[in-house]
Amino acid sequence: MTRNFAHIIFSFLLLSGFVALSGSSHSSNKLGIFSNWSEVGDTGQSGGAFFNSAEEAYYLRGAGHNIWSNKDGFGFLWKEVSGDITMEGSVTIIHLSKAPHRKAGWMIRSSLDPNAAHVTCALHGDGLIALQYRPAKGAETKGIPFQMKFADSLRLEKRGKLYTMTAIKDKQLIETKSVSLEGFEGPLLAGPWVCSKDVEQLEAARFGNVRFYDKDSK
């Protein structure tokens, strides 16, 4: 996608219903199945999110320094969940940021603290796909890269202590990575996220064909 075309899309999104934020967290009935939008950690810019019912797609925009090391900065659209979880859908980065590793994906997180434990399904702007996780609060983030570049659909699942990420391409090529983690107890936060890897610039992402299942799903 060319940079000019990306800015045309982003300008359209700004007029189409992004939930505008003046603080770090916000709830709205424009967020579809999710409950809240939050700026986690050092983001530098205020972002937002909205659900386009005509497309059945979620649009996110956010900044943030990274999701890595022992603390994070990013934009997060989430709901509180417990038990087993499945999140799946297409993830398209709109390429507003210049950072090669700007990224977006799915996340299961223990809290909104910048150094919270998390398991993250990540698509980067250069096509890199990885399962990334922080096993405990304040610990260093670890990553398991995929051989596949880009994907048509990404899935993140929690089954007890096992967290599995799946990348699907051309409806046939499937690659899966898993990690088993202790300590994710009680209510968790789950949903899509976006990070520009540049606190001075926003990035945007589209999540389509979203499927979300937890114990409260009908």
C-alpha positions as CSV (number, residue, x, y, z in Angstrom):
1,M,0.0,0.0,0.0
2,T,1.5,3.4,-1.0
3,R,1.9,6.0,1.7
4,N,-0.4,8.5,0.0
5,F,-3.1,5.9,-0.3
6,A,-2.6,5.0,3.4
7,H,-3.1,8.6,4.4
8,I,-6.3,8.8,2.3
9,I,-7.7,5.8,4.1
10,F,-6.6,7.2,7.5
11,S,-8.3,10.5,6.7
12,F,-11.5,8.6,5.9
13,L,-11.3,6.7,9.1
14,L,-10.9,9.9,11.1
15,L,-14.3,11.0,9.7
16,S,-15.9,7.6,10.1
17,G,-16.3,7.2,13.8
18,F,-13.0,6.6,15.7
19,V,-13.7,6.9,19.4
20,A,-11.7,10.1,20.3
21,L,-9.8,9.9,23.5
22,S,-8.7,12.6,25.9
23,G,-7.4,10.2,28.6
24,S,-5.8,6.8,28.7
25,S,-8.9,4.7,28.8
26,H,-12.4,4.9,27.3
27,S,-15.5,2.7,26.9
28,S,-18.1,3.2,24.2
29,N,-21.0,1.4,22.5
30,K,-19.1,1.9,19.2
31,L,-16.6,-0.8,20.1
32,G,-18.6,-3.8,19.0
33,I,-18.1,-6.9,21.2
34,F,-15.2,-5.2,23.1
35,S,-15.7,-3.0,26.2
36,N,-12.8,-0.5,26.4
37,W,-10.0,1.2,24.5
38,S,-6.9,2.0,26.5
39,E,-3.5,3.6,26.0
40,V,-1.1,1.2,27.8
41,G,2.3,2.6,29.0
42,D,4.2,5.2,27.0
43,T,2.3,6.0,23.8
44,G,3.1,9.6,23.2
45,Q,-0.1,10.0,21.1
46,S,-3.8,9.4,21.8
47,G,-5.4,6.8,19.6
48,G,-8.8,5.3,19.3
49,A,-11.0,2.5,17.9
50,F,-14.3,1.8,16.3
51,F,-16.4,-1.0,14.9
52,N,-17.6,-0.6,11.3
53,S,-20.8,-2.6,11.3
54,A,-21.2,-2.4,7.5
55,E,-17.9,-4.1,7.1
56,E,-18.0,-6.1,10.3
57,A,-14.5,-4.8,10.9
58,Y,-12.6,-3.1,13.7
59,Y,-10.3,-0.1,13.0
60,L,-7.6,0.8,15.5
61,R,-5.1,3.7,15.6
62,G,-2.4,4.1,18.2
63,A,1.2,4.9,18.9
64,G,3.5,3.6,21.5
65,H,7.2,2.8,21.8
66,N,6.9,-1.1,21.6
67,I,5.7,-4.3,23.1
68,W,9.0,-5.8,24.2
69,S,11.6,-5.9,26.9
70,N,10.1,-5.5,30.4
71,K,7.5,-2.8,29.6
72,D,5.1,-1.8,26.8
73,G,3.5,1.1,25.1
74,F,0.6,0.6,22.7
75,G,-3.1,1.0,22.0
76,F,-5.4,-1.8,23.2
77,L,-9.1,-2.6,22.4
78,W,-10.2,-5.2,25.0
79,K,-12.8,-7.0,27.1
80,E,-12.4,-8.8,30.4
81,V,-12.5,-12.6,30.0
82,S,-11.9,-15.8,32.0
83,G,-11.4,-19.4,31.1
84,D,-10.5,-20.5,27.6
85,I,-10.4,-18.0,24.8
86,T,-10.2,-17.9,21.0
87,M,-9.6,-14.8,18.9
88,E,-9.2,-14.9,15.1
89,G,-9.4,-12.6,12.1
90,S,-7.5,-10.9,9.3
91,V,-5.0,-8.2,10.4
92,T,-4.1,-5.4,8.0
93,I,-1.5,-2.7,9.0
94,I,-2.3,0.5,7.1
95,H,1.3,1.7,7.2
96,L,1.2,5.3,8.6
97,S,4.4,4.9,10.7
98,K,7.8,4.7,9.2
99,A,9.1,2.1,11.7
100,P,9.7,-1.2,9.9
101,H,8.5,-3.2,12.9
102,R,5.3,-1.2,13.5
103,K,2.9,-4.0,14.5
104,A,-0.7,-5.2,15.3
105,G,-2.4,-8.3,16.4
106,W,-4.2,-10.1,19.2
107,M,-3.3,-10.1,22.9
108,I,-4.2,-11.8,26.2
109,R,-3.0,-9.7,29.1
110,S,-3.1,-9.9,32.9
111,S,-3.7,-6.1,33.4
112,L,-3.2,-2.7,31.9
113,D,0.1,-2.2,33.7
114,P,2.9,-1.4,31.2
115,N,5.0,-4.4,32.6
116,A,2.1,-6.8,32.9
117,A,2.3,-10.5,31.8
118,H,0.9,-11.1,28.4
119,V,0.8,-13.4,25.4
120,T,0.7,-11.7,22.0
121,C,0.1,-12.6,18.4
122,A,2.1,-10.1,16.4
123,L,2.2,-9.1,12.7
124,H,4.9,-6.6,11.9
125,G,4.9,-4.1,9.1
126,D,7.7,-5.9,7.2
127,G,5.7,-9.2,7.3
128,L,7.4,-10.8,10.3
129,I,5.0,-12.9,12.4
130,A,5.7,-14.0,15.9
131,L,4.3,-15.3,19.1
132,Q,5.5,-13.0,21.9
133,Y,5.0,-13.3,25.6
134,R,6.1,-12.0,29.0
135,P,5.7,-14.9,31.4
136,A,5.5,-12.7,34.6
137,K,5.0,-9.1,35.5
138,G,8.2,-7.2,34.9
139,A,10.0,-10.0,33.2
140,E,11.7,-9.7,29.8
141,T,9.5,-10.4,26.7
142,K,10.4,-13.5,24.7
143,G,9.5,-14.2,21.1
144,I,9.0,-17.3,18.8
145,P,9.2,-16.2,15.2
146,F,7.3,-17.9,12.4
147,Q,8.9,-18.9,9.1
148,M,5.8,-17.5,7.3
149,K,5.7,-13.9,6.2
150,F,2.4,-12.1,6.3
151,A,-0.8,-14.1,6.7
152,D,-4.5,-14.0,5.6
153,S,-5.7,-14.8,9.2
154,L,-4.2,-14.9,12.6
155,R,-5.6,-16.8,15.6
156,L,-4.7,-16.7,19.3
157,E,-6.1,-19.4,21.7
158,K,-5.9,-20.1,25.4
159,R,-6.6,-23.6,26.6
160,G,-5.8,-23.8,30.3
161,K,-2.1,-23.0,30.6
162,L,-1.4,-23.5,26.9
163,Y,-1.4,-20.5,24.5
164,T,-1.3,-21.2,20.8
165,M,-0.9,-18.9,17.8
166,T,-1.8,-20.0,14.3
167,A,-1.1,-18.2,11.0
168,I,-3.2,-19.1,7.9
169,K,-2.3,-18.2,4.3
170,D,-4.1,-19.1,1.1
171,K,-6.5,-21.2,3.1
172,Q,-3.9,-24.0,3.1
173,L,-0.6,-23.0,4.6
174,I,-0.8,-23.2,8.3
175,E,1.9,-22.6,10.9
176,T,1.4,-22.9,14.6
177,K,3.5,-22.0,17.7
178,S,2.6,-22.6,21.4
179,V,3.9,-21.8,24.8
180,S,2.7,-23.1,28.2
181,L,2.6,-20.5,31.0
182,E,1.8,-20.5,34.7
183,G,0.4,-17.6,36.7
184,F,-2.3,-16.3,34.4
185,E,-5.1,-16.5,37.0
186,G,-8.3,-14.6,37.5
187,P,-9.9,-12.3,34.9
188,L,-7.8,-11.4,31.9
189,L,-7.9,-8.7,29.2
190,A,-8.2,-9.9,25.6
191,G,-8.5,-8.2,22.2
192,P,-6.8,-6.5,19.3
193,W,-4.0,-4.0,19.6
194,V,-1.8,-1.7,17.5
195,C,1.7,-0.2,18.1
196,S,3.5,2.3,15.9
197,K,7.0,1.9,17.5
198,D,7.2,5.6,17.3
199,V,5.7,7.8,20.1
200,E,5.6,10.8,17.7
201,Q,3.4,9.0,15.1
202,L,0.2,7.0,15.0
203,E,-0.3,3.7,13.2
204,A,-3.6,2.2,12.1
205,A,-4.8,-1.4,11.6
206,R,-8.0,-3.1,10.4
207,F,-9.2,-6.4,11.9
208,G,-11.7,-8.2,9.7
209,N,-13.8,-11.4,9.9
210,V,-13.3,-11.3,13.6
211,R,-14.3,-14.4,15.6
212,F,-14.1,-14.2,19.4
213,Y,-15.1,-17.0,21.7
214,D,-15.0,-17.2,25.5
215,K,-17.2,-18.8,28.2
216,D,-19.8,-16.0,27.7
217,S,-20.1,-16.5,23.9
218,K,-23.4,-17.6,22.6
